[in-house]
Amino acid sequence: MPNYHISFSSHKEVLFRNRDDINSWFNCFCSALCKTDSACYTETAMSDHHHSCCRTKAPWEIIRISRDAYSKLFNNKYKRKGPLGERGVFYDELIGANHTLAAFSYSLRNAQHHGVVGSPFEYPHSSINCYFRKELGKNFYPPKLLNPAQIRSVLSPRAEFDPSWKMSEEGVFLRESVVDVAAVEAAYGTVRAFNYYMSRKSAEEWSREQEEDDGSMLPITLNNFERSLYSGDANSFAKMLRNETSRKSVFNINDLDLCALIDNTYVPQFDVDSVYQLTLWQKNKIANLLMNKYHPGYSQLKRCLAL
């Protein structure tokens, strides 16, 4: 079965406003894996896009099924209507060891590239901490787990899941029970190689190494890995490269924190239940208040306020 890097994004609004949203998405994604007889190697959910590397015959279907199920949950929760995110899905077949390792690595390092964390291991909404757990001292005690009947009660009636998957008391599948940990560890070979790739700077050597696999394949680079989000924006790629070696800025507010402020502090002031029930005037008023106090970027304000 072929391997693919798969990504989709949302340019006009965030896909996830908080941790519960990301958990709901991950459960939908897991159900899509099961329905398409697919397996996941790596996975990272950012506020406005999602990356995964999967073994599948149906890369498009994984996202279509996930997105349709999640959109229903999101729309019901936030009193919203219509499709969520871009309708297009980007996917690249992965052929060869170097091609695959580059895709795995960019997927797992995505949060650092976007400046959300200073180290990719900090980011909780990724499978990065599933691999080499013993060697890296990450043998945490498992959370209280739900039994199959309890799992079924958490999921929608049409959802499917592998009986071997484990779900936490929080109601989300554990990434380490879903992703193919053994295959990813075998691809890297050793924990030393894994750590090297998680801290390795993006450079032309990555592309040259991939040419050894199959010179006809487009190499996985930061530019084409993020093309669904930035469409060749050179300034954005330059910033992501700088984020590989810079510390997380304490002055920047990330999308999830900004959404929390909007949803918990500002939306209730207008006596509505959701940001989607605000008028344009109310959204602009909130935008001005946030701009003066937290200095978010204009594009960030637009997607978090769904302007």
Secondary structure, 3 states (H helix, E strand, C coil): CCEEEEEEECCCCCCCCCHHHHHHHHHHHHHHHHHCCCEEEEEEECCCEEEEEEECCCHHHHHHHHHHHHHHHHHHHHCCCCCCCCCCCEEEEECCHHHHHHHHHHHHCHHHHCCCCCCHHHCCCECHHHCCCCCCCCCCCCCCECCHHHHHHHCCCCCCCCCCCCEECCCCECHHHHCCHHHHHHHHCCHHHHHHHHHCCCCHHHHHHHHCCCCCCCCCCHHHHCHHHHCCCHHHHHHHHHHCCCCCCCCCCCHHHHHHHHHHHHHHHHCCCCHHHCCHHHHHHHHHHHHHHHCCCHHHHHHHHCC
